[in-house]
């Protein structure tokens, strides 16, 4: 982008390559030394995004530790007394690239950026994008965080720093810190009124309810109370909920509209232009599929920021559904086993605090669980269904990916990109068929399919070959697929050819 690079450099920015090749040691060492000199010699704050890339899905993604480890090396090597990390959370009521992100998740390539395009885009600022919130979290001292961990800074300081590198134990400690930073960032995000609207509107569609304004107000009030009990920052004013909803619908008029007192999803406002299939990153979806998927996925990405708070609750509720399907009561210990099982499956999907005790306590407070002596009763009430509705699309994504691999690549070698395209093709067919299956428009999202693929790899469902291809690993994927199927069958929702979830109850 002509002129933009030099302008950014004058503000103190510096550039790095998108990736370091394994054999480019010179570039790596020079860049590493530059970052460390800022920390060690000039004490200059360095701002960067710990995830290493954009999240098109609006939820946290696993952190990358390259820059963080570079910035912390002067501390580990005993060259500086401390390094302070300040987690910063940025929450947007509506982002500029909302629709662009959805198209990218469906495989449509991002338009090439240019300086001319930047100036032409200034008309965008005339639109209403609502509020933006910034939260600067409590600073984290590296000295305090690493205190008591197996890091020997004294012996490190006796050797020239530039000939040393972090060992495996120190790198793991940095990874733990990076996860802690992301958790703190998530705790600092602001849940907007439209986040609450998106959750309750989607739930209402799943159970086949017409969404009247008064009904939506009640739902937003319920969710506001839930998130505040979890410790989240909620922007909705309890004394003016209807006004806040009307204001949020105005900002997001491209997704939802109020029509004679009823809130409706806009599915006819997408002007999708055909793209050369050679440029697509995924399967060439039909215009009809795109017109339906774009608004539904747009709504889902405003649900995703809330899953930091709702995922653990969903694991526990799903676990209780499974246990009470066979028995009327359950013990805390048995529930924790199923909770840990689901946490392991979705560990690549959500960055969470591993806090079963807090989750259990909250579910008792909101009367989803009731204690009966040493055992507990699961009360499958309204709020438990609302919570599960936010998580249901992710269950479907993992199940559809597993089904695709077992049906299309049961014994052959395959590439990850090939699997993702085939899954999109299969999901599109299922969405337009009368076959009953657990499928959702969000199953078309390449970003989420890639995360699910990584999760399967992490759970030893695949064997990666020397040429970079994958092969199904024994019965591990079949077992995981059966587990996902069992949990999906427990959801109080099923799927219709209308592309909506409806209640089975």
C-alpha positions in Angstrom: 0.0 0.0 0.0 1.8 3.1 -1.3 2.7 5.6 1.4 1.1 3.7 4.2 4.2 1.7 5.2 6.4 4.8 5.6 3.6 6.6 7.5 3.3 3.6 9.9 7.1 3.5 10.4 7.1 7.1 11.4 4.7 6.3 14.2 7.1 3.7 15.6 5.7 0.6 13.8 8.0 -2.1 12.4 7.2 -4.9 10.1 7.7 -8.6 10.2 7.2 -11.4 7.6 4.0 -13.4 7.9 6.1 -16.5 8.5 9.7 -17.4 9.1 11.0 -20.3 7.0 12.9 -22.9 9.0 16.1 -22.3 7.1 16.2 -18.5 7.3 18.2 -18.3 10.5 19.7 -14.9 9.7 16.3 -13.2 9.4 15.1 -14.8 12.6 18.2 -13.8 14.6 18.1 -10.2 13.4 14.4 -9.8 14.1 14.8 -11.4 17.5 17.7 -9.1 18.4 15.8 -6.1 17.3 12.7 -6.9 19.5 15.0 -7.7 22.4 16.9 -4.4 22.1 13.6 -2.5 22.4 13.0 -4.3 25.7 16.5 -4.5 27.0 18.2 -1.3 26.0 15.4 1.2 25.3 12.6 0.0 27.6 10.1 0.7 24.9 6.6 -0.8 25.1 5.9 -3.2 22.2 2.2 -3.7 21.2 1.3 -6.9 19.3 -1.6 -9.3 19.0 -0.8 -12.4 21.0 -3.0 -14.6 18.7 -0.8 -13.7 15.8 -3.6 -13.3 13.3 -7.2 -12.0 13.0 -10.1 -14.0 14.3 -12.8 -13.9 11.6 -15.1 -15.8 14.0 -15.0 -13.1 16.7 -13.8 -15.6 19.4 -10.4 -16.1 20.9 -8.0 -18.4 19.2 -5.0 -20.2 20.6 -2.0 -17.8 21.2 1.2 -17.8 19.3 4.3 -17.3 21.5 7.0 -16.2 19.0 6.9 -12.5 19.8 6.1 -13.0 23.4 9.0 -15.3 23.9 11.3 -12.9 22.2 10.2 -10.0 24.5 10.6 -12.2 27.6 14.1 -13.6 26.8 15.9 -10.6 28.2 14.1 -11.3 31.5 14.8 -15.0 31.5 18.5 -14.4 30.6 18.8 -12.0 33.5 19.4 -8.9 31.4 16.4 -6.9 32.8 14.8 -7.1 36.2 11.2 -7.5 35.1 9.0 -7.3 32.0 5.4 -6.2 32.4 2.6 -7.5 30.2 -0.7 -5.5 30.0 -3.6 -7.4 28.5 -5.8 -5.2 26.4 -9.4 -6.1 25.4 -11.1 -4.4 22.5 -14.8 -5.0 21.9 -16.7 -3.8 18.9 -20.5 -3.4 18.7 -20.1 -3.9 14.9 -16.9 -4.3 13.0 -16.1 -2.8 9.6 -15.3 -6.2 8.0 -18.3 -8.1 9.4 -19.7 -9.3 6.0 -16.2 -9.7 4.6 -15.3 -12.0 7.4 -18.3 -14.2 6.7 -17.4 -14.4 3.0 -13.8 -15.3 3.9 -15.1 -18.1 6.1 -17.1 -19.5 3.2 -14.0 -19.5 1.0 -14.4 -16.2 -0.9 -10.9 -14.6 -1.2 -10.3 -11.3 0.6 -10.1 -8.3 -1.8 -6.6 -7.0 -2.3 -5.8 -4.0 -0.2 -4.5 -0.8 -1.8 -4.0 2.9 -0.9 -6.6 3.9 -3.5 -9.1 1.5 -1.9 -8.4 2.9 1.5 -9.3 6.5 0.4 -12.4 5.2 -1.4 -13.5 3.5 1.8 -13.8 6.7 3.8 -17.5 6.8 2.9 -17.8 3.8 5.3 -17.3 6.1 8.3 -20.6 7.8 7.5 -22.3 4.6 8.6 -23.3 3.8 12.2 -21.1 1.1 13.7 -22.2 1.6 17.3 -19.8 1.7 20.2 -16.3 0.4 20.8 -15.0 -0.6 24.2 -11.4 -0.9 25.4 -10.3 -2.4 28.7 -6.7 -2.3 30.0 -6.4 -5.2 32.4 -4.2 -5.6 35.5 -0.5 -5.7 34.5 1.2 -9.1 34.7 4.7 -9.0 36.2 6.9 -11.7 34.5 9.0 -11.7 37.8 5.9 -12.6 39.8 4.4 -15.0 37.3 7.6 -17.1 36.8 8.4 -17.0 40.6 8.6 -20.6 41.8 8.8 -22.0 38.3 11.9 -23.9 37.2 13.7 -21.0 35.5 17.3 -20.4 36.6 17.9 -16.8 35.8 21.1 -16.7 37.9 23.0 -19.3 35.8 21.6 -17.8 32.6 23.0 -14.4 33.5 26.5 -15.8 33.7 26.5 -16.7 30.0 26.3 -14.3 27.0 22.6 -13.9 26.2 22.8 -13.9 22.4 24.2 -17.5 22.4 21.4 -18.8 24.5 17.8 -19.8 23.6 14.8 -20.8 25.7 14.7 -24.5 26.6 11.5 -26.7 26.4 10.5 -26.0 30.0 10.8 -22.3 29.6 8.9 -22.3 26.3 6.1 -24.2 28.0 6.0 -21.6 30.8 5.7 -18.9 28.1 2.9 -20.8 26.5 1.1 -21.0 29.9 1.5 -17.3 30.3 0.2 -16.6 26.8 -3.0 -18.6 27.6 -3.3 -16.6 30.8 -3.1 -13.4 28.8 -5.9 -14.5 26.4 -8.1 -15.5 29.4 -7.6 -12.1 30.9 -8.4 -10.5 27.6 -11.6 -12.5 27.4 -12.6 -11.5 30.9 -12.2 -7.9 29.8 -14.4 -8.0 26.7 -17.8 -6.3 26.9 -20.9 -8.2 26.1 -23.1 -5.9 24.0 -26.9 -5.9 23.7 -26.6 -7.3 20.2 -24.6 -10.3 21.5 -27.5 -11.1 23.8 -30.0 -10.5 21.0 -28.1 -12.9 18.8 -28.1 -15.7 21.4 -31.8 -15.3 22.2 -33.0 -14.8 18.6 -31.1 -17.9 17.5 -32.5 -20.0 20.3 -36.0 -18.8 19.5 -35.6 -19.8 15.9 -34.3 -23.2 17.0 -37.4 -23.9 19.1 -39.8 -22.4 16.4 -40.9 -19.3 18.4 -41.9 -16.1 16.7 -39.6 -13.3 18.1 -41.8 -10.5 19.3 -40.1 -7.4 20.7 -41.5 -8.0 24.2 -40.4 -11.7 24.1 -36.9 -10.5 23.1 -36.8 -8.0 25.9 -37.5 -10.8 28.4 -34.8 -13.0 26.9 -32.2 -10.2 26.9 -33.0 -9.5 30.6 -32.5 -13.2 31.4 -29.1 -13.3 29.6 -27.9 -10.1 31.1 -28.5 -11.5 34.6 -26.7 -14.8 33.6 -23.6 -13.1 32.3 -23.4 -10.7 35.2 -23.5 -13.7 37.6 -20.6 -15.2 35.6 -18.6 -12.0 36.1 -18.8 -10.6 32.5 -19.0 -7.0 31.6 -22.5 -6.4 30.1 -23.2 -3.1 28.3 -27.0 -3.4 28.5 -28.8 -1.1 30.8 -31.3 -3.0 32.9 -33.6 0.1 33.1 -33.8 0.7 29.4 -33.6 -2.8 27.8 -36.2 -2.1 25.0 -34.4 1.2 24.1 -31.0 -0.6 24.0 -32.5 -3.4 21.8 -34.0 -0.9 19.3 -30.6 0.9 19.2 -28.7 -2.4 18.6 -31.2 -3.4 15.8 -30.5 0.0 14.1 -26.8 -0.7 14.1 -27.3 -4.2 12.8 -30.1 -3.5 10.4 -28.3 -5.6 7.8 -28.9 -8.8 9.9 -32.1 -8.3 11.8 -35.1 -6.0 11.3 -38.2 -5.1 13.3 -41.3 -5.7 11.2 -44.7 -4.9 12.9 -43.4 -5.8 16.3 -41.6 -9.0 15.2 -37.9 -9.3 14.8 -36.9 -11.0 11.5 -33.7 -12.3 10.0 -32.9 -10.6 6.7 -32.2 -13.3 4.0 -32.9 -11.4 0.8 -30.4 -8.5 1.1 -27.3 -10.4 -0.1 -26.1 -9.4 -3.5 -23.6 -12.2 -4.1 -21.5 -11.9 -7.2 -20.2 -15.2 -8.7 -16.5 -15.8 -8.1 -14.0 -17.7 -10.3 -13.9 -21.2 -8.7 -10.1 -21.2 -9.2 -9.8 -18.3 -6.7 -12.0 -19.9 -4.1 -10.4 -21.4 -1.0 -13.4 -23.8 -0.5 -16.1 -25.5 -2.5 -18.0 -23.3 -5.0 -21.3 -22.9 -3.1 -24.5 -22.0 -4.9 -25.9 -18.5 -4.8 -28.9 -19.9 -2.9 -26.7 -21.4 -0.2 -24.7 -18.2 0.1 -27.8 -16.0 0.5 -29.0 -18.2 3.4 -25.7 -18.9 5.0 -24.4 -15.3 5.1 -27.0 -13.8 7.5 -27.1 -16.9 9.7 -23.3 -16.9 10.0 -23.3 -13.2 10.6 -25.6 -13.8 13.5 -23.5 -16.6 14.9 -20.3 -14.5 14.9 -22.0 -12.2 17.4 -22.8 -15.2 19.6 -19.2 -16.4 19.6 -17.7 -13.8 21.9 -20.0 -15.1 24.6 -18.8 -18.6 24.4 -15.9 -17.9 26.7 -18.5 -17.7 29.4 -20.9 -20.3 28.1 -18.7 -23.2 26.9 -18.0 -24.6 30.3 -21.7 -24.4 31.2 -22.5 -26.2 28.0 -20.0 -29.0 28.7 -21.6 -29.6 32.2 -25.2 -29.4 30.8 -24.4 -31.9 28.0 -22.7 -34.2 30.5 -25.8 -34.0 32.8 -28.1 -34.7 29.8 -26.0 -37.8 29.0 -25.9 -39.1 32.6 -29.6 -38.5 33.4 -30.6 -40.1 30.1 -29.7 -43.4 31.9 -30.3 -42.4 35.6 -32.4 -39.8 37.4 -29.5 -38.4 39.5 -25.8 -37.9 39.2 -22.8 -37.4 41.3 -20.4 -34.5 41.1 -17.4 -36.8 40.3 -19.2 -38.6 37.4 -20.2 -35.3 35.9 -16.6 -34.0 36.1 -15.5 -37.0 34.0 -17.8 -36.1 31.2 -17.0 -32.4 31.6 -13.3 -33.2 31.1 -14.1 -35.4 28.1 -15.9 -32.6 26.3 -13.2 -30.0 27.4 -10.6 -32.2 25.7 -12.5 -32.5 22.5 -13.0 -28.7 22.2 -9.7 -27.6 23.7 -8.6 -26.2 20.4 -11.9 -24.3 19.9 -12.2 -22.3 23.1 -9.7 -20.6 25.4 -11.2 -21.1 28.8 -10.4 -21.2 32.5 -10.4 -24.9 33.6 -12.8 -24.3 36.4 -15.3 -27.0 37.0 -16.0 -25.9 40.5 -17.1 -22.4 39.4 -19.2 -23.9 36.6 -21.0 -26.3 38.9 -21.7 -23.5 41.4 -23.2 -21.3 38.7 -25.5 -24.0 37.4 -26.8 -24.6 40.9 -27.4 -20.8 41.4 -29.4 -20.6 38.1 -31.4 -23.7 39.1 -30.2 -26.0 36.3 -28.8 -28.4 39.0 -30.5 -29.2 42.3 -28.8 -30.9 45.2 -30.4 -34.0 46.7 -28.2 -35.2 49.5 -24.9 -36.4 48.0 -26.4 -36.4 44.5 -27.8 -33.9 42.1 -30.9 -33.6 39.8 -30.7 -32.0 36.3 -33.5 -29.7 35.6 -33.6 -29.2 31.9 -35.1 -25.7 32.2 -35.4 -22.8 29.8 -32.0 -21.2 30.6 -30.2 -24.6 30.0 -31.7 -24.8 26.6 -30.7 -21.2 25.8 -27.1 -21.9 26.8 -26.9 -25.1 24.7 -28.3 -23.3 21.7 -25.2 -21.1 21.5 -23.0 -24.2 21.6 -25.0 -26.5 19.3 -23.5 -25.3 16.0 -20.0 -26.4 17.1 -21.2 -29.9 18.0 -22.6 -30.1 14.4 -19.3 -28.9 12.8 -17.3 -31.5 14.6 -19.8 -34.3 13.7 -20.1 -33.3 10.1 -16.3 -33.2 9.7 -16.0 -36.6 11.2 -18.8 -38.0 9.0 -17.2 -36.6 5.9 -13.8 -38.1 6.6 -15.2 -41.5 7.5 -17.4 -41.6 4.4 -15.1 -40.1 1.8 -11.6 -40.9 3.1 -11.9 -44.0 5.3 -8.6 -45.6 4.2 -7.0 -43.2 1.7 -4.5 -40.4 2.2 -5.9 -36.9 2.2 -4.9 -33.3 2.6 -6.6 -31.0 5.1 -7.7 -28.5 2.5 -9.3 -31.3 0.4 -11.2 -32.5 3.5 -12.6 -29.0 4.2 -13.8 -28.5 0.6 -15.4 -32.0 0.6 -17.1 -31.2 4.0 -18.6 -27.9 2.5 -19.9 -29.8 -0.5 -21.5 -32.5 1.7 -23.0 -29.9 4.1 -24.5 -27.9 1.3 -26.2 -31.1 0.0 -27.5 -32.0 3.5 -28.9 -28.5 4.0 -31.1 -28.7 0.9 -32.2 -32.4 1.5 -35.0 -33.8 3.6 -32.6 -36.2 5.3 -32.6 -35.7 9.1 -29.1 -34.9 10.2 -27.3 -32.6 12.6 -26.3 -29.9 10.2 -26.2 -26.1 10.4 -25.1 -23.3 8.1 -22.2 -22.7 10.3 -20.8 -26.1 9.3 -19.8 -24.3 6.1 -17.3 -22.1 7.9 -13.7 -23.0 6.8 -12.1 -21.4 9.9 -14.1 -23.6 12.2 -13.6 -26.7 10.1 -9.9 -26.1 10.2 -10.0 -25.8 14.0 -12.0 -29.0 14.3 -9.5 -30.7 12.0 -6.7 -29.6 14.3 -8.6 -30.9 17.3 -9.0 -34.3 15.7 -5.3 -34.3 15.0 -4.6 -33.4 18.6 -6.8 -36.3 19.8 -4.9 -38.8 17.7 -7.6 -39.3 15.1 -5.2 -38.9 12.2 -1.7 -40.0 11.4 0.4 -37.4 9.6 2.6 -38.9 6.9 6.1 -37.7 5.8 4.7 -36.1 2.7 2.4 -33.9 4.8 -0.8 -35.9 4.0 -3.0 -37.4 6.7 -4.6 -40.8 7.2 -7.3 -41.9 9.6 -5.8 -43.4 12.7 -7.4 -46.8 13.5 -10.7 -46.6 15.4 -10.0 -43.3 17.2 -12.0 -41.2 14.8 -14.9 -43.7 14.7 -15.0 -43.6 18.5 -14.9 -39.8 18.6 -17.6 -39.6 15.9 -19.9 -41.9 17.9 -19.4 -39.8 21.0 -20.3 -36.7 19.1 -23.3 -38.4 17.6 -24.5 -39.4 21.1 -24.2 -35.9 22.4 -25.9 -34.4 19.4 -28.8 -36.7 19.9 -29.2 -35.4 23.4 -29.5 -31.8 22.2 -33.1 -30.5 22.6 -32.9 -29.4 19.0 -33.0 -31.2 15.6 -32.6 -30.0 12.1 -35.0 -29.4 9.3 -34.6 -28.9 5.5 -35.6 -25.3 6.2 -32.1 -24.8 7.5 -33.3 -24.0 11.0 -33.1 -25.9 14.2 -36.5 -26.8 15.8 -37.4 -28.2 19.1 -37.8 -32.0 19.6 -39.7 -31.4 22.9 
